[in-house]
Amino acid sequence: MRPLYFFLFFCLLLFAACKEKTYYYEVNDIEVLPNNADKDKQKSQEQFINIAYANLFQQPLSSNELVDLSQLVTSIGDKQVAFEAIIAKMIGDPDVALPSEQEMRSDVEAFVIETYKRFFVRLPTEAEKTFFVNFIESHPNLTPEHVYFTFATCNEYYYY
């Protein structure tokens, strides 16, 4: 009889000892989304052209130029190719409002932040900022024109 009590006591002790502890850290649950998660509406071709022109020249596009560029997009057929050709032509214009290479290289982090604000209307995440700062610093032949072309033709720029 004694071994039975000992066995029951041991089982009771074993079950009591195997209790899972629950920890409470009092941290609020938040939903983590990428910064561009709310951008799900594609810009029309007129919106894209107007916004790209305003971002690159820092002034509005005239109605006549908008009509001409819209007809150009329609005539090419492939919007992506047409938009890239339009952006390349805009960046090549001498009146485009680009920072100088010296301004870009003097404070690369500020340049990246301002470029994100200018094109995406948001701040970059730390990962995005670190990537672009490292990329710009490690590529001495990279110019502001290259960076602006990249931002103006990336997928996020086609949505608002």
C-alpha positions as CSV (number, residue, x, y, z in Angstrom):
1,M,0.0,0.0,0.0
2,R,2.8,2.3,0.8
3,P,4.3,2.1,-2.7
4,L,0.9,3.0,-4.1
5,Y,0.8,6.2,-2.1
6,F,4.3,7.0,-3.0
7,F,3.5,6.4,-6.7
8,L,0.3,8.6,-6.5
9,F,2.2,11.3,-4.7
10,F,5.0,11.2,-7.3
11,C,2.4,11.5,-10.2
12,L,0.7,14.4,-8.5
13,L,4.0,16.1,-8.0
14,L,4.9,15.4,-11.7
15,F,1.7,16.9,-13.0
16,A,1.9,20.0,-10.8
17,A,5.5,20.5,-11.8
18,C,4.8,20.4,-15.6
19,K,2.6,23.4,-15.6
20,E,3.3,25.8,-18.5
21,K,4.1,29.3,-17.3
22,T,2.4,32.2,-19.0
23,Y,4.3,35.5,-19.3
24,Y,2.6,38.9,-19.9
25,Y,4.7,41.7,-21.2
26,E,2.0,44.3,-21.6
27,V,2.9,45.1,-25.2
28,N,0.2,46.4,-27.5
29,D,-0.6,44.3,-30.5
30,I,-0.1,46.2,-33.7
31,E,-0.5,45.3,-37.4
32,V,2.7,45.6,-39.2
33,L,2.5,46.5,-42.9
34,P,4.9,47.9,-45.4
35,N,4.8,51.6,-45.8
36,N,3.3,51.3,-49.3
37,A,0.6,48.9,-48.2
38,D,-2.2,51.5,-48.6
39,K,-1.2,52.3,-52.2
40,D,-3.5,50.1,-54.0
41,K,-5.1,52.4,-56.6
42,Q,-3.2,52.6,-59.9
43,K,-2.7,56.1,-61.3
44,S,-4.3,56.9,-64.6
45,Q,-1.9,57.8,-67.4
46,E,-2.9,61.5,-67.0
47,Q,-2.3,61.4,-63.3
48,F,1.1,59.6,-63.8
49,I,2.3,62.2,-66.3
50,N,1.1,65.1,-64.3
51,I,2.7,63.8,-61.0
52,A,5.9,62.8,-62.7
53,Y,6.3,66.2,-64.4
54,A,5.5,68.0,-61.1
55,N,8.1,65.8,-59.2
56,L,10.8,66.4,-61.8
57,F,10.2,70.0,-62.7
58,Q,8.6,71.3,-59.5
59,Q,5.9,73.0,-61.5
60,P,2.6,72.0,-63.1
61,L,2.3,70.6,-66.7
62,S,0.4,72.6,-69.2
63,S,-2.8,71.2,-70.7
64,N,-1.3,71.1,-74.2
65,E,1.7,69.1,-73.1
66,L,-0.5,66.7,-71.1
67,V,-2.6,66.0,-74.2
68,D,0.5,65.4,-76.3
69,L,2.1,63.1,-73.8
70,S,-1.2,61.2,-73.3
71,Q,-1.4,60.7,-77.1
72,L,2.2,59.4,-77.0
73,V,1.3,56.8,-74.4
74,T,-1.7,55.7,-76.3
75,S,0.2,55.5,-79.6
76,I,3.0,53.3,-78.1
77,G,0.5,50.7,-76.7
78,D,2.8,49.4,-73.9
79,K,2.3,51.9,-71.0
80,Q,5.4,50.8,-69.2
81,V,7.6,51.4,-72.1
82,A,5.9,54.7,-72.9
83,F,6.2,55.9,-69.3
84,E,9.9,55.0,-69.2
85,A,10.5,56.9,-72.4
86,I,8.6,60.0,-71.1
87,I,10.6,59.9,-67.8
88,A,13.9,59.5,-69.6
89,K,13.0,62.5,-71.9
90,M,11.9,64.6,-68.8
91,I,15.1,63.8,-66.9
92,G,17.2,64.7,-70.0
93,D,15.6,68.2,-70.2
94,P,17.9,71.0,-69.0
95,D,15.1,72.6,-67.0
96,V,14.5,69.6,-64.8
97,A,14.9,70.4,-61.0
98,L,17.6,67.9,-60.0
99,P,20.1,68.2,-57.1
100,S,23.7,68.3,-58.2
101,E,25.9,65.3,-57.7
102,Q,27.8,67.3,-55.1
103,E,24.6,67.9,-53.1
104,M,23.7,64.2,-53.4
105,R,27.2,63.0,-52.2
106,S,27.6,65.6,-49.4
107,D,24.7,64.2,-47.4
108,V,23.5,61.0,-48.9
109,E,21.1,60.1,-46.1
110,A,19.3,63.4,-46.5
111,F,19.2,63.0,-50.3
112,V,17.6,59.5,-49.9
113,I,15.0,60.8,-47.4
114,E,14.1,63.8,-49.6
115,T,13.9,61.6,-52.7
116,Y,11.4,59.2,-50.9
117,K,9.3,62.2,-49.8
118,R,9.4,63.7,-53.3
119,F,8.4,60.6,-55.2
120,F,6.6,58.3,-52.8
121,V,5.2,60.9,-50.3
122,R,6.5,59.0,-47.4
123,L,9.7,58.4,-45.4
124,P,11.9,55.4,-46.2
125,T,12.1,52.5,-43.8
126,E,15.4,52.1,-42.1
127,A,16.2,49.1,-44.4
128,E,15.4,51.2,-47.5
129,K,17.4,54.1,-46.3
130,T,20.4,51.9,-45.4
131,F,20.2,50.1,-48.7
132,F,20.2,53.3,-50.8
133,V,22.8,55.1,-48.7
134,N,25.2,52.1,-49.1
135,F,24.4,51.7,-52.8
136,I,25.0,55.4,-53.6
137,E,28.2,55.5,-51.6
138,S,29.5,52.3,-53.2
139,H,28.8,53.5,-56.8
140,P,30.8,56.6,-57.6
141,N,29.4,56.8,-61.1
142,L,25.8,57.0,-59.9
143,T,24.2,60.4,-60.6
144,P,21.0,62.0,-59.3
145,E,19.5,61.4,-62.7
146,H,19.9,57.6,-62.3
147,V,18.4,57.7,-58.9
148,Y,15.4,59.9,-60.0
149,F,14.8,57.7,-63.0
150,T,14.8,54.6,-60.8
151,F,12.3,56.1,-58.4
152,A,10.0,57.5,-61.2
153,T,9.8,54.1,-63.0
154,C,9.5,51.7,-60.0
155,N,6.3,49.9,-59.2
156,E,5.3,51.9,-56.1
157,Y,5.3,55.1,-58.1
158,Y,2.5,53.8,-60.4
159,Y,0.1,53.6,-57.4
160,Y,-1.3,56.1,-54.9
